[in-house]
Amino acid sequence: RFGITLPILLFFPGLCTSPVHCYFATEAADPALILVLGVTYASIAPCILPACALYFALASVVYRWLFLYVYTPEFDSAGAFWYDLFNCAMLGLLLGDVS
């Protein structure tokens, strides 16, 4: 997805003739990793927080564009995946703080 494909999807969504589906496993793993790393290292190195905030600000704009205009919905889970993602992020945070 990264490399040349993401800019094409962002700037020229009409070029894709076949439906583009979102791969939730890869799309949700990156923000979850940034969230866990940011919260874990916030007390050690607070200078990481502006970088995390910038990432989430840009990711918010990019993902809103992708979900509104590019991705074709495959199914509607009504937000059921959010609970798994949140629980895994909190477990990672807990394990990061304990270690």
N, CA, C and O atoms as a GROMACS GRO file, in nm:
protein
  396
    1ARG      N    1   0.080  -0.120   0.000
    1ARG     CA    2   0.000   0.000   0.000
    1ARG      C    3   0.083   0.125   0.000
    1ARG      O    4   0.045   0.226  -0.058
    2PHE      N    5   0.197   0.120   0.064
    2PHE     CA    6   0.278   0.240   0.071
    2PHE      C    7   0.366   0.249  -0.052
    2PHE      O    8   0.367   0.159  -0.135
    3GLY      N    9   0.437   0.356  -0.063
    3GLY     CA   10   0.518   0.378  -0.182
    3GLY      C   11   0.441   0.465  -0.279
    3GLY      O   12   0.405   0.578  -0.245
    4ILE      N   13   0.415   0.415  -0.396
    4ILE     CA   14   0.347   0.494  -0.499
    4ILE      C   15   0.195   0.478  -0.491
    4ILE      O   16   0.123   0.564  -0.540
    5THR      N   17   0.145   0.372  -0.430
    5THR     CA   18   0.002   0.347  -0.430
    5THR      C   19  -0.076   0.447  -0.345
    5THR      O   20  -0.181   0.495  -0.387
    6LEU      N   21  -0.024   0.480  -0.227
    6LEU     CA   22  -0.097   0.572  -0.140
    6LEU      C   23  -0.113   0.712  -0.201
    6LEU      O   24  -0.224   0.766  -0.196
    7PRO      N   25  -0.008   0.773  -0.260
    7PRO     CA   26  -0.033   0.903  -0.325
    7PRO      C   27  -0.130   0.896  -0.442
    7PRO      O   28  -0.206   0.990  -0.465
    8ILE      N   29  -0.130   0.786  -0.516
    8ILE     CA   30  -0.225   0.773  -0.626
    8ILE      C   31  -0.367   0.764  -0.570
    8ILE      O   32  -0.458   0.825  -0.625
    9LEU      N   33  -0.386   0.690  -0.462
    9LEU     CA   34  -0.519   0.681  -0.402
    9LEU      C   35  -0.564   0.815  -0.346
    9LEU      O   36  -0.683   0.848  -0.351
   10LEU      N   37  -0.470   0.893  -0.293
   10LEU     CA   38  -0.507   1.021  -0.234
   10LEU      C   39  -0.540   1.126  -0.338
   10LEU      O   40  -0.641   1.196  -0.327
   11PHE      N   41  -0.456   1.138  -0.440
   11PHE     CA   42  -0.470   1.248  -0.535
   11PHE      C   43  -0.550   1.213  -0.660
   11PHE      O   44  -0.609   1.301  -0.722
   12PHE      N   45  -0.553   1.086  -0.697
   12PHE     CA   46  -0.625   1.045  -0.818
   12PHE      C   47  -0.711   0.922  -0.789
   12PHE      O   48  -0.684   0.815  -0.844
   13PRO      N   49  -0.813   0.936  -0.705
   13PRO     CA   50  -0.893   0.818  -0.672
   13PRO      C   51  -0.971   0.762  -0.789
   13PRO      O   52  -1.013   0.646  -0.786
   14GLY      N   53  -0.993   0.840  -0.892
   14GLY     CA   54  -1.068   0.794  -1.009
   14GLY      C   55  -0.988   0.702  -1.099
   14GLY      O   56  -1.047   0.638  -1.186
   15LEU      N   57  -0.856   0.694  -1.081
   15LEU     CA   58  -0.774   0.608  -1.165
   15LEU      C   59  -0.793   0.460  -1.135
   15LEU      O   60  -0.768   0.376  -1.221
   16CYS      N   61  -0.836   0.430  -1.016
   16CYS     CA   62  -0.856   0.290  -0.978
   16CYS      C   63  -0.988   0.242  -1.037
   16CYS      O   64  -1.095   0.289  -0.998
   17THR      N   65  -0.980   0.150  -1.131
   17THR     CA   66  -1.102   0.102  -1.196
   17THR      C   67  -1.171  -0.006  -1.111
   17THR      O   68  -1.293  -0.016  -1.112
   18SER      N   69  -1.094  -0.084  -1.039
   18SER     CA   70  -1.156  -0.186  -0.953
   18SER      C   71  -1.179  -0.126  -0.815
   18SER      O   72  -1.112  -0.031  -0.776
   19PRO      N   73  -1.274  -0.181  -0.741
   19PRO     CA   74  -1.299  -0.128  -0.606
   19PRO      C   75  -1.177  -0.147  -0.516
   19PRO      O   76  -1.111  -0.251  -0.520
   20VAL      N   77  -1.149  -0.046  -0.437
   20VAL     CA   78  -1.037  -0.050  -0.343
   20VAL      C   79  -1.096  -0.074  -0.204
   20VAL      O   80  -1.178   0.005  -0.156
   21HIS      N   81  -1.053  -0.181  -0.141
   21HIS     CA   82  -1.103  -0.214  -0.008
   21HIS      C   83  -0.996  -0.182   0.095
   21HIS      O   84  -0.876  -0.188   0.068
   22CYS      N   85  -1.041  -0.148   0.212
   22CYS     CA   86  -0.950  -0.117   0.321
   22CYS      C   87  -0.906  -0.245   0.389
   22CYS      O   88  -0.989  -0.330   0.423
   23TYR      N   89  -0.775  -0.260   0.409
   23TYR     CA   90  -0.721  -0.373   0.484
   23TYR      C   91  -0.707  -0.328   0.628
   23TYR      O   92  -0.607  -0.267   0.666
   24PHE      N   93  -0.807  -0.359   0.709
   24PHE     CA   94  -0.813  -0.306   0.845
   24PHE      C   95  -0.697  -0.354   0.931
   24PHE      O   96  -0.654  -0.283   1.022
   25ALA      N   97  -0.646  -0.472   0.904
   25ALA     CA   98  -0.535  -0.523   0.985
   25ALA      C   99  -0.412  -0.436   0.972
   25ALA      O  100  -0.345  -0.409   1.072
   26THR      N  101  -0.381  -0.391   0.854
   26THR     CA  102  -0.264  -0.306   0.836
   26THR      C  103  -0.296  -0.159   0.861
   26THR      O  104  -0.211  -0.085   0.910
   27GLU      N  105  -0.416  -0.118   0.830
   27GLU     CA  106  -0.451   0.023   0.848
   27GLU      C  107  -0.466   0.060   0.996
   27GLU      O  108  -0.438   0.174   1.034
   28ALA      N  109  -0.507  -0.033   1.079
   28ALA     CA  110  -0.526  -0.004   1.221
   28ALA      C  111  -0.401  -0.034   1.304
   28ALA      O  112  -0.388   0.017   1.415
   29ALA      N  113  -0.311  -0.114   1.251
   29ALA     CA  114  -0.192  -0.151   1.328
   29ALA      C  115  -0.095  -0.034   1.342
   29ALA      O  116  -0.035  -0.016   1.448
   30ASP      N  117  -0.079   0.045   1.238
   30ASP     CA  118   0.016   0.157   1.245
   30ASP      C  119  -0.026   0.264   1.346
   30ASP      O  120   0.057   0.303   1.429
   31PRO      N  121  -0.150   0.314   1.343
   31PRO     CA  122  -0.188   0.411   1.448
   31PRO      C  123  -0.186   0.351   1.588
   31PRO      O  124  -0.154   0.421   1.684
   32ALA      N  125  -0.218   0.223   1.601
   32ALA     CA  126  -0.213   0.161   1.734
   32ALA      C  127  -0.070   0.155   1.785
   32ALA      O  128  -0.046   0.177   1.904
   33LEU      N  129   0.024   0.126   1.698
   33LEU     CA  130   0.165   0.122   1.737
   33LEU      C  131   0.212   0.261   1.779
   33LEU      O  132   0.282   0.274   1.879
   34ILE      N  133   0.176   0.364   1.704
   34ILE     CA  134   0.216   0.500   1.738
   34ILE      C  135   0.152   0.543   1.870
   34ILE      O  136   0.216   0.610   1.951
   35LEU      N  137   0.027   0.504   1.893
   35LEU     CA  138  -0.040   0.536   2.019
   35LEU      C  139   0.031   0.471   2.138
   35LEU      O  140   0.057   0.537   2.239
   36VAL      N  141   0.062   0.344   2.126
   36VAL     CA  142   0.127   0.274   2.236
   36VAL      C  143   0.266   0.330   2.261
   36VAL      O  144   0.304   0.351   2.377
   37LEU      N  145   0.344   0.354   2.157
   37LEU     CA  146   0.478   0.410   2.174
   37LEU      C  147   0.473   0.550   2.233
   37LEU      O  148   0.554   0.585   2.319
   38GLY      N  149   0.379   0.631   2.185
   38GLY     CA  150   0.369   0.768   2.235
   38GLY      C  151   0.332   0.774   2.382
   38GLY      O  152   0.390   0.852   2.457
   39VAL      N  153   0.235   0.694   2.422
   39VAL     CA  154   0.192   0.697   2.561
   39VAL      C  155   0.296   0.632   2.652
   39VAL      O  156   0.316   0.676   2.765
   40THR      N  157   0.362   0.529   2.602
   40THR     CA  158   0.463   0.461   2.683
   40THR      C  159   0.583   0.551   2.709
   40THR      O  160   0.631   0.560   2.822
   41TYR      N  161   0.631   0.618   2.606
   41TYR     CA  162   0.752   0.700   2.621
   41TYR      C  163   0.722   0.846   2.657
   41TYR      O  164   0.814   0.927   2.660
   42ALA      N  165   0.598   0.880   2.683
   42ALA     CA  166   0.564   1.018   2.717
   42ALA      C  167   0.628   1.062   2.847
   42ALA      O  168   0.668   1.178   2.861
   43SER      N  169   0.638   0.972   2.942
   43SER     CA  170   0.698   1.010   3.070
   43SER      C  171   0.851   1.011   3.063
   43SER      O  172   0.915   1.084   3.138
   44ILE      N  173   0.909   0.932   2.975
   44ILE     CA  174   1.055   0.925   2.962
   44ILE      C  175   1.107   1.041   2.875
   44ILE      O  176   1.201   1.110   2.913
   45ALA      N  177   1.044   1.059   2.761
   45ALA     CA  178   1.087   1.163   2.666
   45ALA      C  179   0.964   1.239   2.618
   45ALA      O  180   0.904   1.201   2.518
   46PRO      N  181   0.927   1.346   2.688
   46PRO     CA  182   0.805   1.420   2.649
   46PRO      C  183   0.813   1.485   2.511
   46PRO      O  184   0.710   1.526   2.456
   47CYS      N  185   0.932   1.496   2.455
   47CYS     CA  186   0.944   1.557   2.323
   47CYS      C  187   0.885   1.468   2.213
   47CYS      O  188   0.874   1.512   2.099
   48ILE      N  189   0.848   1.345   2.245
   48ILE     CA  190   0.786   1.257   2.146
   48ILE      C  191   0.639   1.293   2.125
   48ILE      O  192   0.581   1.257   2.022
   49LEU      N  193   0.578   1.362   2.219
   49LEU     CA  194   0.434   1.393   2.211
   49LEU      C  195   0.398   1.484   2.093
   49LEU      O  196   0.297   1.457   2.028
   50PRO      N  197   0.475   1.590   2.062
   50PRO     CA  198   0.439   1.669   1.944
   50PRO      C  199   0.449   1.589   1.814
   50PRO      O  200   0.368   1.610   1.723
   51ALA      N  201   0.546   1.498   1.805
   51ALA     CA  202   0.557   1.414   1.686
   51ALA      C  203   0.436   1.322   1.673
   51ALA      O  204   0.385   1.302   1.563
   52CYS      N  205   0.390   1.266   1.784
   52CYS     CA  206   0.271   1.180   1.782
   52CYS      C  207   0.146   1.261   1.748
   52CYS      O  208   0.061   1.215   1.672
   53ALA      N  209   0.136   1.380   1.804
   53ALA     CA  210   0.021   1.466   1.774
   53ALA      C  211   0.018   1.504   1.626
   53ALA      O  212  -0.089   1.506   1.565
   54LEU      N  213   0.134   1.534   1.569
   54LEU     CA  214   0.141   1.565   1.426
   54LEU      C  215   0.102   1.444   1.342
   54LEU      O  216   0.031   1.458   1.243
   55TYR      N  217   0.150   1.326   1.381
   55TYR     CA  218   0.114   1.204   1.308
   55TYR      C  219  -0.037   1.184   1.309
   55TYR      O  220  -0.096   1.158   1.204
   56PHE      N  221  -0.100   1.196   1.426
   56PHE     CA  222  -0.244   1.172   1.434
   56PHE      C  223  -0.324   1.282   1.364
   56PHE      O  224  -0.432   1.255   1.312
   57ALA      N  225  -0.273   1.403   1.362
   57ALA     CA  226  -0.343   1.510   1.288
   57ALA      C  227  -0.341   1.481   1.138
   57ALA      O  228  -0.443   1.493   1.071
   58LEU      N  229  -0.225   1.444   1.087
   58LEU     CA  230  -0.215   1.412   0.944
   58LEU      C  231  -0.289   1.283   0.910
   58LEU      O  232  -0.355   1.274   0.806
   59ALA      N  233  -0.278   1.183   0.996
   59ALA     CA  234  -0.347   1.057   0.970
   59ALA      C  235  -0.498   1.076   0.972
   59ALA      O  236  -0.570   1.010   0.897
   60SER      N  237  -0.547   1.164   1.056
   60SER     CA  238  -0.691   1.192   1.060
   60SER      C  239  -0.740   1.248   0.927
   60SER      O  240  -0.843   1.206   0.876
   61VAL      N  241  -0.666   1.342   0.873
   61VAL     CA  242  -0.704   1.401   0.744
   61VAL      C  243  -0.695   1.298   0.633
   61VAL      O  244  -0.786   1.288   0.550
   62VAL      N  245  -0.587   1.222   0.630
   62VAL     CA  246  -0.567   1.124   0.523
   62VAL      C  247  -0.672   1.013   0.530
   62VAL      O  248  -0.731   0.978   0.428
   63TYR      N  249  -0.696   0.958   0.648
   63TYR     CA  250  -0.792   0.849   0.659
   63TYR      C  251  -0.935   0.895   0.635
   63TYR      O  252  -1.016   0.819   0.582
   64ARG      N  253  -0.968   1.017   0.672
   64ARG     CA  254  -1.103   1.068   0.641
   64ARG      C  255  -1.122   1.075   0.489
   64ARG      O  256  -1.228   1.037   0.438
   65TRP      N  257  -1.021   1.123   0.419
   65TRP     CA  258  -1.029   1.131   0.273
   65TRP      C  259  -1.042   0.991   0.213
   65TRP      O  260  -1.126   0.967   0.126
   66LEU      N  261  -0.959   0.900   0.261
   66LEU     CA  262  -0.962   0.764   0.205
   66LEU      C  263  -1.095   0.695   0.231
   66LEU      O  264  -1.150   0.632   0.141
   67PHE      N  265  -1.148   0.706   0.352
   67PHE     CA  266  -1.273   0.638   0.383
   67PHE      C  267  -1.393   0.703   0.317
   67PHE      O  268  -1.491   0.634   0.287
   68LEU      N  269  -1.389   0.832   0.293
   68LEU     CA  270  -1.503   0.899   0.228
   68LEU      C  271  -1.504   0.882   0.077
   68LEU      O  272  -1.610   0.859   0.019
   69TYR      N  273  -1.387   0.893   0.014
   69TYR     CA  274  -1.386   0.903  -0.132
   69TYR      C  275  -1.316   0.788  -0.205
   69TYR      O  276  -1.334   0.775  -0.326
   70VAL      N  277  -1.239   0.706  -0.136
   70VAL     CA  278  -1.160   0.607  -0.208
   70VAL      C  279  -1.205   0.464  -0.177
   70VAL      O  280  -1.236   0.388  -0.269
   71TYR      N  281  -1.210   0.429  -0.051
   71TYR     CA  282  -1.239   0.291  -0.014
   71TYR      C  283  -1.384   0.254  -0.040
   71TYR      O  284  -1.475   0.335  -0.017
   72THR      N  285  -1.405   0.134  -0.089
   72THR     CA  286  -1.538   0.079  -0.108
   72THR      C  287  -1.570  -0.009   0.012
   72THR      O  288  -1.494  -0.102   0.041
   73PRO      N  289  -1.680   0.016   0.082
   73PRO     CA  290  -1.709  -0.065   0.201
   73PRO      C  291  -1.741  -0.210   0.164
   73PRO      O  292  -1.820  -0.238   0.074
   74GLU      N  293  -1.676  -0.303   0.235
   74GLU     CA  294  -1.703  -0.445   0.216
   74GLU      C  295  -1.815  -0.491   0.308
   74GLU      O  296  -1.904  -0.566   0.267
   75PHE      N  297  -1.810  -0.447   0.431
   75PHE     CA  298  -1.908  -0.487   0.530
   75PHE      C  299  -1.917  -0.377   0.635
   75PHE      O  300  -1.833  -0.287   0.639
   76ASP      N  301  -2.018  -0.385   0.718
   76ASP     CA  302  -2.035  -0.288   0.825
   76ASP      C  303  -2.039  -0.363   0.956
   76ASP      O  304  -2.134  -0.438   0.983
   77SER      N  305  -1.938  -0.343   1.038
   77SER     CA  306  -1.932  -0.414   1.166
   77SER      C  307  -1.984  -0.328   1.281
   77SER      O  308  -1.984  -0.372   1.396
   78ALA      N  309  -2.026  -0.208   1.252
   78ALA     CA  310  -2.083  -0.116   1.351
   78ALA      C  311  -1.985  -0.086   1.464
   78ALA      O  312  -2.026  -0.069   1.579
   79GLY      N  313  -1.857  -0.079   1.432
   79GLY     CA  314  -1.757  -0.042   1.530
   79GLY      C  315  -1.711  -0.154   1.621
   79GLY      O  316  -1.649  -0.127   1.724
   80ALA      N  317  -1.740  -0.278   1.588
   80ALA     CA  318  -1.704  -0.390   1.675
   80ALA      C  319  -1.552  -0.408   1.682
   80ALA      O  320  -1.502  -0.458   1.783
   81PHE      N  321  -1.478  -0.370   1.579
   81PHE     CA  322  -1.333  -0.386   1.578
   81PHE      C  323  -1.265  -0.290   1.676
   81PHE      O  324  -1.154  -0.315   1.721
   82TRP      N  325  -1.332  -0.181   1.707
   82TRP     CA  326  -1.273  -0.080   1.796
   82TRP      C  327  -1.240  -0.138   1.932
   82TRP      O  328  -1.137  -0.104   1.991
   83TYR      N  329  -1.325  -0.225   1.985
   83TYR     CA  330  -1.301  -0.282   2.117
   83TYR      C  331  -1.175  -0.367   2.119
   83TYR      O  332  -1.097  -0.361   2.214
   84ASP      N  333  -1.154  -0.447   2.015
   84ASP     CA  334  -1.032  -0.527   2.008
   84ASP      C  335  -0.909  -0.438   1.996
   84ASP      O  336  -0.808  -0.463   2.061
   85LEU      N  337  -0.917  -0.336   1.914
   85LEU     CA  338  -0.805  -0.246   1.896
   85LEU      C  339  -0.772  -0.173   2.026
   85LEU      O  340  -0.655  -0.160   2.061
   86PHE      N  341  -0.873  -0.126   2.096
   86PHE     CA  342  -0.850  -0.054   2.221
   86PHE      C  343  -0.792  -0.146   2.327
   86PHE      O  344  -0.700  -0.107   2.399
   87ASN      N  345  -0.845  -0.266   2.338
   87ASN     CA  346  -0.794  -0.360   2.437
   87ASN      C  347  -0.649  -0.397   2.409
   87ASN      O  348  -0.568  -0.406   2.502
   88CYS      N  349  -0.614  -0.417   2.283
   88CYS     CA  350  -0.475  -0.450   2.248
   88CYS      C  351  -0.383  -0.331   2.275
   88CYS      O  352  -0.270  -0.350   2.320
   89ALA      N  353  -0.429  -0.210   2.247
   89ALA     CA  354  -0.347  -0.092   2.274
   89ALA      C  355  -0.324  -0.074   2.424
   89ALA      O  356  -0.214  -0.040   2.466
   90MET      N  357  -0.426  -0.097   2.504
   90MET     CA  358  -0.410  -0.086   2.648
   90MET      C  359  -0.322  -0.197   2.705
   90MET      O  360  -0.247  -0.174   2.800
   91LEU      N  361  -0.331  -0.317   2.648
   91LEU     CA  362  -0.243  -0.426   2.692
   91LEU      C  363  -0.098  -0.393   2.658
   91LEU      O  364  -0.009  -0.418   2.740
   92GLY      N  365  -0.074  -0.339   2.541
   92GLY     CA  366   0.061  -0.298   2.503
   92GLY      C  367   0.113  -0.188   2.594
   92GLY      O  368   0.230  -0.187   2.631
   93LEU      N  369   0.026  -0.094   2.629
   93LEU     CA  370   0.065   0.013   2.720
   93LEU      C  371   0.100  -0.043   2.857
   93LEU      O  372   0.200  -0.004   2.917
   94LEU      N  373   0.019  -0.134   2.907
   94LEU     CA  374   0.043  -0.195   3.037
   94LEU      C  375   0.175  -0.274   3.037
   94LEU      O  376   0.255  -0.261   3.129
   95LEU      N  377   0.196  -0.354   2.935
   95LEU     CA  378   0.318  -0.432   2.927
   95LEU      C  379   0.442  -0.342   2.908
   95LEU      O  380   0.550  -0.373   2.959
   96GLY      N  381   0.425  -0.233   2.837
   96GLY     CA  382   0.536  -0.139   2.820
   96GLY      C  383   0.571  -0.068   2.950
   96GLY      O  384   0.688  -0.041   2.976
   97ASP      N  385   0.472  -0.037   3.030
   97ASP     CA  386   0.499   0.029   3.157
   97ASP      C  387   0.555  -0.067   3.262
   97ASP      O  388   0.635  -0.027   3.347
   98VAL      N  389   0.514  -0.192   3.256
   98VAL     CA  390   0.561  -0.291   3.353
   98VAL      C  391   0.708  -0.328   3.326
   98VAL      O  392   0.786  -0.350   3.419
   99SER      N  393   0.742  -0.335   3.200
   99SER     CA  394   0.878  -0.382   3.169
   99SER      C  395   0.985  -0.279   3.191
   99SER      O  396   1.103  -0.307   3.168
   0.00000   0.00000   0.00000
